């Protein structure tokens, strides 16, 4: 059974997340008006992205159009073998963010 409130689309955007005072590169695998699924780039040390904490997701939808979204971490999984990459499910806290903005 589908739990999502809005339809997701695959996007593959390069992005940045700001979490706990640190910046991490990532890729947005899929996106909707209410959520996102991201994969972080490999880091030099293990990072714990804790559910229910917030972060900022920053990306460019079109040249010069930067989007900064306040998000809540819904879940996070460290990927093997070194656990230096994370798969993260996010809830977008401002669901009106796309107000006609095309993110495809």
C-alpha positions in Angstrom: 0.0 0.0 0.0 1.3 3.4 -1.0 2.0 5.8 2.0 3.0 8.9 0.0 0.7 11.9 -0.1 2.0 13.2 -3.5 3.4 11.6 -6.6 7.2 11.4 -6.8 9.2 11.9 -10.0 12.8 10.8 -10.7 15.0 13.8 -11.0 18.7 13.1 -10.3 19.5 16.6 -9.2 22.9 17.3 -7.6 22.2 19.0 -4.3 23.6 20.0 -0.9 22.2 19.3 2.5 23.0 21.4 5.6 22.8 19.3 8.7 24.1 19.9 12.2 26.2 22.8 11.0 27.9 20.7 8.2 27.4 20.6 4.4 27.1 17.4 2.5 26.9 16.8 -1.2 24.0 14.5 -2.3 21.8 13.5 -5.3 18.1 13.8 -5.2 16.8 10.5 -6.6 13.1 11.4 -6.5 11.1 14.4 -5.4 7.5 15.6 -4.9 5.8 18.6 -3.3 5.9 16.8 0.1 9.0 14.7 0.2 12.4 13.6 -1.3 14.7 10.6 -1.4 18.4 11.5 -1.4 21.7 9.7 -1.4 24.7 11.4 0.1 28.1 11.4 -1.5 30.7 9.4 0.3 32.2 11.2 3.3 35.5 10.8 5.2 33.7 9.8 8.4 30.4 8.2 9.4 27.5 10.6 9.9 24.3 9.8 11.8 21.3 11.5 10.2 18.7 11.1 13.0 14.9 10.7 12.2 12.8 13.7 13.3 15.7 16.2 13.1 15.6 18.9 10.4 18.0 19.9 7.7 18.1 22.2 4.7 18.0 20.7 1.2 19.5 23.1 -1.4 19.4 22.5 -5.2 19.1 24.2 -8.5 16.0 23.4 -10.6 17.0 25.6 -13.6 20.0 27.7 -14.1 20.0 30.5 -11.5 16.9 29.1 -9.7 18.0 27.9 -6.3 15.6 26.2 -4.0 16.2 25.9 -0.2 13.8 23.6 1.6 13.5 23.0 5.3 13.0 19.2 5.7 12.5 16.6 8.4 14.4 13.4 8.3 11.9 10.5 8.2 14.4 7.7 7.9 18.1 7.1 7.2 20.1 4.0 6.1 23.9 3.8 6.0 25.0 1.9 2.9 27.6 -0.9 3.2 30.4 -1.7 3.2 31.9 1.3 4.8 28.8 3.2 6.0 30.1 6.5 4.6 27.1 7.0 2.3 23.5 7.4 3.4 20.1 6.9 1.8 17.7 9.4 3.4 13.9 9.9 3.2 12.8 13.5 3.8 9.5 15.2 4.5 9.4 18.7 3.1 8.1 21.0 5.9 6.8 23.7 3.5 4.7 21.7 1.0 3.7 24.9 -0.9 7.4 25.3 -1.9 6.8 24.5 -5.5 4.0 27.1 -6.0 4.0 26.5 -9.7 7.8 26.0 -9.9 8.6 23.2 -12.3 11.2 20.9 -10.8 11.3 18.6 -13.8 
